[in-house]
Amino acid sequence: MKVLIISPSKGLYDSQTGGYNGVGWVASLQYYLERESDIELAMAFVTPAPLQKEKRGNTMYYPIHIPDRSRLKKLYYYWQGYKKDVFDKSIVILLKEVIEDFTPDIIHIFGTESNLGYIIGETDVPCVVHIQGILSTVLNVYFPLGLNVKSFVTPTNIREYWFRNGIVFNYNRMVLAAEREKAFIRKSKYIIGRTEFDKQFTRLYNSDIKYFHVDEILRDEFYKCAKWNFREGKLRLVSTLSPTIYKGIDIVLKTASILKECNVDFEWTIIGVNKKNSIVSKIERHNNLFAEDLSVLYAGIQTPQEIISTLQASTIYVHPSYIDNSPNSLCEAQYLGMPTIATNVGGIPTMMNFNYEYMVSPVNPYSLAVKILDLFSQITSGRYVNGLEEIACKRHNPEKIMRELKDVYSTIISEHKKCNERRV
């Protein structure tokens, strides 16, 4: 079986950790796909560097060269060019060249967010789209309560005000990309997802779509490390976030402020966020809440081993996002056996096994503070029973996931072949 992965990510092409606290979904899955003797694997990804097709490990890589824009072209792109480029279909020509060279039996497309989805319906090879995030739902909560574009872009902020390469650009580009995403879903025949949230969303825009449930493989380090055990001492909270405004950094600050008012002895570590990030600074100033005053530590990007150490040394994992489908950070904490609290949004109820006792509204930091203290009391008194660790271990079992995925591949290839035979 020849499988072509098309992804914005390079997968295992190199060892760079990038800005996502180490490798993500694609690389974790690829690691196990490479070990399947009946699968011949290839990966196509976009890169600004003129790289050559080459085989590394058990994957044939097809770097798609899209050169960086000049400074003048970048300026035009930030102001108006993105309105055209976001719908630019030239990527189809390049992907067709890859398909012709590798001749896959099936194409596995990661995500609906990028223009790589334009290949859907443009090739005779069956395509299955792997849902990651869902842009339309992100737009709905892009600016948290009390925030808008004017909160981030002012004449005093010269770079973003004149170059339009920050919040304004990202939001406006996402508006167009969200429409493109819906078009991809309408054209798709097959979808891979893992939550009630992504299942409902895809069927909302395509009632004829065939949906397959396949869970995510975690980073290999999490399968090999020791489980979490409670350590006596102060309340140590931890969250893994990206420095985007809808991931709930403001919720962390507001909740930390409430805990401080209640004289709680705690510290809150935020993995993945750097204090110097401009968005973080703006959120702090807007709310007049500052991490250094609230026992909040921005720990920045960490390696998987560093993340594991931080989680093992913490008491409770908190996921405060305004929207998410199936955040790997939450799943990793659950797999380690950590007590977890999360916002009741998107696909998170599926990840929390619909245990609403430990879910809160993202607009109510007071409720989150109460949940944290209640859970901490249960943990310290020995009353807490973790019902999610066993579920997470089953959900993220690599052998189970590989069986599910290969069944999906076989089903789609077989169905596609039968359809072609009927046409003949």
SEDRENZA-16665 format. One line per field, with one value per residue (C-alpha): residue in three letters; x, y, z. Coordinates in steps of 0.2 Angstrom, whole numbers, plus 2048, in hexadecimal, padded with zeros to 3 digits. Example, Ala and Ser with C-alpha at 12.3 -4.5 7.8 and 13.67 -1.06 7.14 Angstrom:
2
vexlo <- ALA|SER
px <- 83E|844
py <- 7EA|7FB
pz <- 827|824
//
This chain:
424
vexlo <- MET|LYS|VAL|LEU|ILE|ILE|SER|PRO|SER|LYS|GLY|LEU|TYR|ASP|SER|GLN|THR|GLY|GLY|TYR|ASN|GLY|VAL|GLY|TRP|VAL|ALA|SER|LEU|GLN|TYR|TYR|LEU|GLU|ARG|GLU|SER|ASP|ILE|GLU|LEU|ALA|MET|ALA|PHE|VAL|THR|PRO|ALA|PRO|LEU|GLN|LYS|GLU|LYS|ARG|GLY|ASN|THR|MET|TYR|TYR|PRO|ILE|HIS|ILE|PRO|ASP|ARG|SER|ARG|LEU|LYS|LYS|LEU|TYR|TYR|TYR|TRP|GLN|GLY|TYR|LYS|LYS|ASP|VAL|PHE|ASP|LYS|SER|ILE|VAL|ILE|LEU|LEU|LYS|GLU|VAL|ILE|GLU|ASP|PHE|THR|PRO|ASP|ILE|ILE|HIS|ILE|PHE|GLY|THR|GLU|SER|ASN|LEU|GLY|TYR|ILE|ILE|GLY|GLU|THR|ASP|VAL|PRO|CYS|VAL|VAL|HIS|ILE|GLN|GLY|ILE|LEU|SER|THR|VAL|LEU|ASN|VAL|TYR|PHE|PRO|LEU|GLY|LEU|ASN|VAL|LYS|SER|PHE|VAL|THR|PRO|THR|ASN|ILE|ARG|GLU|TYR|TRP|PHE|ARG|ASN|GLY|ILE|VAL|PHE|ASN|TYR|ASN|ARG|MET|VAL|LEU|ALA|ALA|GLU|ARG|GLU|LYS|ALA|PHE|ILE|ARG|LYS|SER|LYS|TYR|ILE|ILE|GLY|ARG|THR|GLU|PHE|ASP|LYS|GLN|PHE|THR|ARG|LEU|TYR|ASN|SER|ASP|ILE|LYS|TYR|PHE|HIS|VAL|ASP|GLU|ILE|LEU|ARG|ASP|GLU|PHE|TYR|LYS|CYS|ALA|LYS|TRP|ASN|PHE|ARG|GLU|GLY|LYS|LEU|ARG|LEU|VAL|SER|THR|LEU|SER|PRO|THR|ILE|TYR|LYS|GLY|ILE|ASP|ILE|VAL|LEU|LYS|THR|ALA|SER|ILE|LEU|LYS|GLU|CYS|ASN|VAL|ASP|PHE|GLU|TRP|THR|ILE|ILE|GLY|VAL|ASN|LYS|LYS|ASN|SER|ILE|VAL|SER|LYS|ILE|GLU|ARG|HIS|ASN|ASN|LEU|PHE|ALA|GLU|ASP|LEU|SER|VAL|LEU|TYR|ALA|GLY|ILE|GLN|THR|PRO|GLN|GLU|ILE|ILE|SER|THR|LEU|GLN|ALA|SER|THR|ILE|TYR|VAL|HIS|PRO|SER|TYR|ILE|ASP|ASN|SER|PRO|ASN|SER|LEU|CYS|GLU|ALA|GLN|TYR|LEU|GLY|MET|PRO|THR|ILE|ALA|THR|ASN|VAL|GLY|GLY|ILE|PRO|THR|MET|MET|ASN|PHE|ASN|TYR|GLU|TYR|MET|VAL|SER|PRO|VAL|ASN|PRO|TYR|SER|LEU|ALA|VAL|LYS|ILE|LEU|ASP|LEU|PHE|SER|GLN|ILE|THR|SER|GLY|ARG|TYR|VAL|ASN|GLY|LEU|GLU|GLU|ILE|ALA|CYS|LYS|ARG|HIS|ASN|PRO|GLU|LYS|ILE|MET|ARG|GLU|LEU|LYS|ASP|VAL|TYR|SER|THR|ILE|ILE|SER|GLU|HIS|LYS|LYS|CYS|ASN|GLU|ARG|ARG|VAL
px <- 800|808|803|807|805|803|806|80B|817|827|824|834|83E|849|84B|847|83A|833|826|81B|825|82C|824|812|804|80B|81C|815|80A|818|824|818|813|825|826|817|81F|810|810|81B|81B|81E|81C|819|81C|81E|82F|837|848|84C|84D|84E|843|84C|849|84C|849|83A|832|834|833|82D|831|826|830|827|834|832|82B|836|834|829|81E|81C|816|809|804|801|7F6|7ED|7F6|7F0|7DE|7E4|7F2|7E7|7DD|7EC|7EA|7FC|800|7F5|801|810|806|801|813|816|807|80D|81F|81A|809|801|7F2|7EB|7EF|7EE|7EC|7EF|7E4|7D8|7E1|7EE|7EC|7F2|7E0|7DE|7E4|7D3|7C9|7D7|7DE|7D8|7E1|7D5|7D8|7D4|7D5|7DB|7D3|7DE|7D7|7C8|7CA|7B8|7B6|7C6|7C0|7B1|7BC|7CB|7CA|7C6|7BA|7BE|7CB|7CA|7D6|7D8|7DE|7ED|7F1|7F3|7FE|80A|80D|816|81A|809|800|809|80F|7FF|809|802|7F0|7E7|7F0|7EE|7DB|7D7|7E0|7D7|7C6|7CB|7D3|7C3|7B9|7C5|7C5|7B2|7B5|7C1|7B5|7A7|7B2|7B9|7B2|7BC|7C1|7CB|7C6|7C6|7B9|7A6|7AB|7B4|7A8|799|7A2|7A7|796|78E|796|796|789|78F|7A0|7A7|7AE|7BB|7C0|7D3|7DC|7EC|7FD|807|819|824|82C|81B|819|82A|82A|824|812|80D|80D|806|814|810|812|80B|7FE|808|7FD|803|7FD|804|7FF|804|805|7F5|7E7|7D9|7E4|7DF|7EE|7E2|7D8|7E8|7EC|7DA|7D9|7EA|7E5|7D5|7E0|7EC|7DD|7D8|7EA|7ED|7FF|802|80D|807|813|80F|818|81A|818|826|825|82C|81E|815|803|806|80C|7FD|7F1|7FA|7F8|7E6|7E1|7ED|7F3|805|80D|81B|80E|803|80F|80D|81D|81F|82B|82C|82F|834|83A|82F|83A|839|826|825|830|825|815|81C|820|80F|7FF|7F1|7F1|7E6|7E0|7D8|7D6|7C7|7C6|7CF|7CB|7D7|7E6|7F5|7FB|7EB|7EC|7FE|7FA|7EC|7F7|803|7F5|7F4|7E4|7DE|7D1|7CC|7C0|7B0|7B3|7B5|7BB|7C1|7B2|7B7|7C8|7C1|7B6|7A7|7AC|7A4|7A9|7BB|7B6|7B2|7AC|7BA|7B2|7B1|7C2|7B9|7B2|7C3|7CB|7BE|7C1|7D3|7D2|7C5|7CF|7DF|7D5|7D0|7E2|7EA|7DD|7DE|7CC|7D1|7CE|7D5|7C9|7D2|7E3|7DD|7D2|7E0|7EC|7DF|7DB|7EE|7F4|7FF|7FB|7E8|7EA|7F4|7E7|7DA|7E3|7E8|7D6|7D1|7DE|7D8|7C6|7C8|7D4|7C7|7B8|7C1|7C6|7B4|7AE|7BA|7B5|7A3|7A7|7B0
py <- 800|811|81F|831|83D|850|85B|86D|864|85C|84D|844|84C|855|856|868|86A|87B|884|876|86F|861|856|855|84A|847|842|837|82E|82D|825|816|816|814|803|7FB|7EF|7F0|803|80C|81E|82F|841|851|862|874|87C|88C|883|87B|869|85A|84A|83D|82E|830|821|818|827|82F|842|84E|860|86C|87C|88C|89A|8A8|8B8|8C8|8D6|8E0|8D1|8CD|8DE|8DC|8CB|8D2|8E0|8D8|8C9|8BC|8BF|8B7|8AB|8A2|89C|899|888|887|87A|86D|86D|869|85C|853|852|849|83D|839|835|82B|823|821|816|822|834|839|84C|854|863|86E|87E|87F|880|86E|869|86F|85E|857|853|857|845|834|82D|82C|83A|839|849|849|856|860|871|879|88B|890|88C|895|8A5|8A5|8A7|8AF|8BE|8BA|8C5|8D7|8D5|8DA|8DF|8F1|8E9|8E3|8EF|901|90F|90D|8FB|900|8EF|8E8|8F8|8FC|8EA|8E1|8D1|8CD|8CB|8D4|8C9|8B9|8BC|8C2|8B4|8A7|8AE|8A9|899|894|896|88B|87E|87C|87A|86C|863|865|85D|84F|83D|837|83F|839|841|83C|847|84A|85C|859|84B|857|865|85B|854|865|86A|859|84D|840|83F|82F|832|827|828|826|82C|835|82D|837|83B|82C|833|833|820|81D|828|825|829|838|837|844|84E|856|869|878|878|877|87A|878|87C|879|887|890|8A3|8A6|8B1|8A4|896|89E|8A7|8B4|8A7|8A1|8B3|8B6|8A5|8A8|8B9|8B1|8A4|8B2|8BB|8AB|8AA|899|894|88E|890|88E|889|88D|882|889|89B|8A8|8B8|8C2|8BD|8CD|8C5|8C0|8D1|8D9|8CD|8D1|8E3|8E3|8D9|8E2|8D1|8CD|8BB|8C0|8C7|8B7|8A9|8A5|89F|89F|890|892|884|874|863|854|84E|860|860|84F|855|864|85A|84D|85B|863|860|864|867|875|877|888|88A|893|886|876|865|858|861|856|85F|85A|848|847|84C|840|832|836|834|846|84E|859|868|86F|87B|874|878|870|85E|85F|856|847|848|849|83B|847|848|859|85A|85F|86B|87E|88C|896|8A6|8A2|8A3|8A2|891|88B|891|888|878|879|87B|86D|861|865|861|850|84D|851|848|838|839|83C|82E|830|829|830|828|817|81E|829|819|810|81F|822|810|810|7FE|802|812|809|7FC|809|813|805|7FF|810|810|7FF|803|813|80B|7FC|808|813|804|7FE|80F|80F|7FE|803|812|806
pz <- 800|7FA|806|802|810|80C|81A|81F|82B|826|831|835|827|834|847|849|857|850|859|85F|86E|863|856|853|84D|83B|841|84F|843|836|842|843|831|82C|836|82D|820|815|813|807|80D|805|80C|803|80C|807|80B|806|803|7F2|7F9|7EF|7EF|7FB|805|818|823|81B|814|803|805|7F8|7FD|7F3|7F0|7F3|7F4|801|7FB|7F9|806|7FA|7F6|808|80B|7FD|803|815|80F|800|7F8|804|7FD|7ED|7F3|800|7F1|7E6|7DE|7D7|7E4|7DB|7CD|7D8|7E2|7D2|7CE|7DE|7DC|7CA|7D0|7E0|7D9|7EA|7EE|7FA|7FF|811|813|824|828|81F|824|816|803|801|802|7F0|7EA|7F0|7E0|7D5|7D4|7D1|7E1|7F0|7FD|80F|819|82B|835|841|846|83F|83A|839|84B|850|847|853|862|85A|865|878|882|881|873|861|853|85A|86B|861|853|857|84F|85D|857|847|840|841|83E|82D|828|82C|830|841|848|83A|82D|836|839|828|820|82B|826|814|819|822|813|809|817|815|802|805|811|804|7F7|802|802|811|822|830|841|853|85D|85C|858|848|843|845|83C|82D|82B|82C|81C|814|819|80D|814|81A|82C|834|846|848|858|859|85D|86A|86A|86D|87D|886|883|88B|89A|8AC|8B1|8BB|8CE|8DA|8E3|8F4|8F5|8ED|8DF|8CF|8BF|8AD|89C|88B|87F|86F|870|867|86E|86E|877|888|88E|895|89E|8A7|8AC|8B3|8BC|8C3|8CA|8D2|8DA|8E1|8E8|8F1|8F8|8F0|8F0|8DE|8CE|8BC|8AE|89C|890|87E|882|884|88E|880|874|86E|86F|881|886|87E|887|898|895|88F|89F|8AA|8B0|8AF|8B1|8BD|8CA|8C8|8CB|8B8|8AF|89C|899|886|87A|882|87C|87F|88D|895|893|89B|8AA|8AC|8AC|8B8|8C4|8C3|8CC|8BF|8AC|8A7|895|893|881|879|86B|867|85F|867|86F|870|880|889|882|888|89A|89B|894|8A2|8AF|8B4|8BB|8AD|8AC|89B|893|88C|87A|869|869|87B|883|879|87F|891|88E|891|8A3|8A6|8B8|8B2|8A4|8A5|89A|893|898|8AA|8B3|8C4|8C0|8BA|8CB|8D4|8CA|8CD|8E0|8E1|8D7|8E1|8F1|8EA|8E5|8F5|8FF|8F5|8EF|8DC|8D0|8BF|8B3|8A3|8A4|89F|891|88B|88A|880|875|870|86F|85F|85A|85B|851|844|842|840|834|828|829|823|815|80F|810|805|7F9|7F7|7F5|7E8|7DE|7DE|7D8|7CA|7C5|7C4|7BA|7AD
//
